[in-house]
Amino acid sequence: MAGRSRSGDRDDNVTVSFGAKFARSDQFKMVFREGMALVEAAATYLDGDGRKEARKLKPPHSLAYATESMRLTTRLMQLASWLLIRRAVSEGELTPEQAVEEQRKIKLPMMGSDQPSRELGHLPARLRELVEQSVKLQERVIRLDQMLRHEAVPPADADSPLKSQLSRLRAAFGKEAE
């Protein structure tokens, strides 16, 4: 991405990091707050009304409730971990390299692969809402993660051994070496 130099002239050697810019943005702060609020809402529900509602369920719905609540908790912990790592980078607590290493420990699924059970429709409405909200948040985080990972891949025209060899050939033989 091209930028402008201090003098206002176009500077084609300036790149803007989406990840660094995003992590400091109001949009990230909003996603972060939304994610943490969802974690809190799920914990409050599962420890309170959710327990009461789960006791009223009969098999196989009670098993589906246990499965979905466990999946919800796992999904939200992974999302919270991802969000906390991104925030730590923006606040200078982690380097981008350390963040990549930490994010390897987080198992975000492939987009659309984390589907709720067929029994979800028979479960309490609040659990269904929390599952739906968490899946939507997960999809947003997966898209962001993919963009950030793509950014971490060096561009095709980045310095490489082949590029340096071609430069040497051009210097030795002129433009004919291309």
BELKA-V445993 format. One record per residue. N is the residue number from 1. RES is the residue in one letter. PHI is phi in degrees with one decimal (* if undefined). Layout:
# BELKA-V445993
n:N res:RES phi:PHI
n:N res:RES phi:PHI
This chain:
# BELKA-V445993
n:1 res:M phi:*
n:2 res:A phi:-81.3
n:3 res:G phi:-133.5
n:4 res:R phi:-118.3
n:5 res:S phi:-77.8
n:6 res:R phi:-60.8
n:7 res:S phi:-77.1
n:8 res:G phi:94.6
n:9 res:D phi:-73.9
n:10 res:R phi:-67.7
n:11 res:D phi:-124.6
n:12 res:D phi:-76.4
n:13 res:N phi:-97.6
n:14 res:V phi:-98.8
n:15 res:T phi:-115.0
n:16 res:V phi:-109.3
n:17 res:S phi:-79.7
n:18 res:F phi:-61.5
n:19 res:G phi:-60.5
n:20 res:A phi:-66.5
n:21 res:K phi:-66.5
n:22 res:F phi:-64.1
n:23 res:A phi:-63.1
n:24 res:R phi:-98.8
n:25 res:S phi:-83.2
n:26 res:D phi:-64.7
n:27 res:Q phi:-62.5
n:28 res:F phi:-64.5
n:29 res:K phi:-59.0
n:30 res:M phi:-67.0
n:31 res:V phi:-62.8
n:32 res:F phi:-61.6
n:33 res:R phi:-61.0
n:34 res:E phi:-61.2
n:35 res:G phi:-63.6
n:36 res:M phi:-67.9
n:37 res:A phi:-66.5
n:38 res:L phi:-66.8
n:39 res:V phi:-59.1
n:40 res:E phi:-63.9
n:41 res:A phi:-63.1
n:42 res:A phi:-65.8
n:43 res:A phi:-63.0
n:44 res:T phi:-62.3
n:45 res:Y phi:-64.4
n:46 res:L phi:-63.5
n:47 res:D phi:-84.5
n:48 res:G phi:-118.5
n:49 res:D phi:-57.9
n:50 res:G phi:-60.8
n:51 res:R phi:-62.6
n:52 res:K phi:-63.7
n:53 res:E phi:-66.3
n:54 res:A phi:-65.0
n:55 res:R phi:-65.0
n:56 res:K phi:-81.7
n:57 res:L phi:-80.9
n:58 res:K phi:-103.7
n:59 res:P phi:-60.1
n:60 res:P phi:-85.1
n:61 res:H phi:-67.6
n:62 res:S phi:-67.2
n:63 res:L phi:-67.5
n:64 res:A phi:-62.4
n:65 res:Y phi:-61.6
n:66 res:A phi:-60.5
n:67 res:T phi:-64.5
n:68 res:E phi:-67.2
n:69 res:S phi:-68.2
n:70 res:M phi:-68.0
n:71 res:R phi:-63.5
n:72 res:L phi:-61.4
n:73 res:T phi:-61.7
n:74 res:T phi:-62.0
n:75 res:R phi:-58.2
n:76 res:L phi:-67.8
n:77 res:M phi:-67.0
n:78 res:Q phi:-64.9
n:79 res:L phi:-65.6
n:80 res:A phi:-61.8
n:81 res:S phi:-61.3
n:82 res:W phi:-60.5
n:83 res:L phi:-63.7
n:84 res:L phi:-66.3
n:85 res:I phi:-65.0
n:86 res:R phi:-62.1
n:87 res:R phi:-66.4
n:88 res:A phi:-61.7
n:89 res:V phi:-65.8
n:90 res:S phi:-65.1
n:91 res:E phi:-93.3
n:92 res:G phi:79.3
n:93 res:E phi:-80.1
n:94 res:L phi:-131.8
n:95 res:T phi:-81.1
n:96 res:P phi:-56.5
n:97 res:E phi:-66.5
n:98 res:Q phi:-64.6
n:99 res:A phi:-62.8
n:100 res:V phi:-60.2
n:101 res:E phi:-64.1
n:102 res:E phi:-66.3
n:103 res:Q phi:-70.0
n:104 res:R phi:-64.4
n:105 res:K phi:-78.9
n:106 res:I phi:-92.8
n:107 res:K phi:-104.6
n:108 res:L phi:-77.0
n:109 res:P phi:-75.1
n:110 res:M phi:-68.6
n:111 res:M phi:-56.3
n:112 res:G phi:80.4
n:113 res:S phi:-87.5
n:114 res:D phi:-95.3
n:115 res:Q phi:-96.6
n:116 res:P phi:-66.3
n:117 res:S phi:-69.0
n:118 res:R phi:-65.6
n:119 res:E phi:-83.6
n:120 res:L phi:-53.8
n:121 res:G phi:-62.2
n:122 res:H phi:-95.0
n:123 res:L phi:-93.6
n:124 res:P phi:-54.6
n:125 res:A phi:-57.1
n:126 res:R phi:-65.3
n:127 res:L phi:-64.4
n:128 res:R phi:-59.7
n:129 res:E phi:-61.8
n:130 res:L phi:-63.6
n:131 res:V phi:-61.9
n:132 res:E phi:-61.5
n:133 res:Q phi:-62.9
n:134 res:S phi:-68.8
n:135 res:V phi:-67.5
n:136 res:K phi:-63.4
n:137 res:L phi:-63.2
n:138 res:Q phi:-59.9
n:139 res:E phi:-62.6
n:140 res:R phi:-63.6
n:141 res:V phi:-65.6
n:142 res:I phi:-61.8
n:143 res:R phi:-62.1
n:144 res:L phi:-63.3
n:145 res:D phi:-61.2
n:146 res:Q phi:-62.9
n:147 res:M phi:-64.4
n:148 res:L phi:-68.4
n:149 res:R phi:-67.7
n:150 res:H phi:-62.6
n:151 res:E phi:-64.9
n:152 res:A phi:-71.8
n:153 res:V phi:-77.6
n:154 res:P phi:-61.7
n:155 res:P phi:-60.5
n:156 res:A phi:-59.3
n:157 res:D phi:-92.7
n:158 res:A phi:-66.7
n:159 res:D phi:-58.2
n:160 res:S phi:-145.0
n:161 res:P phi:-56.8
n:162 res:L phi:-65.1
n:163 res:K phi:-62.7
n:164 res:S phi:-66.9
n:165 res:Q phi:-66.6
n:166 res:L phi:-62.5
n:167 res:S phi:-62.6
n:168 res:R phi:-64.3
n:169 res:L phi:-63.3
n:170 res:R phi:-61.5
n:171 res:A phi:-66.0
n:172 res:A phi:-77.3
n:173 res:F phi:-116.3
n:174 res:G phi:80.7
n:175 res:K phi:-63.0
n:176 res:E phi:-63.1
n:177 res:A phi:-74.8
n:178 res:E phi:-73.6
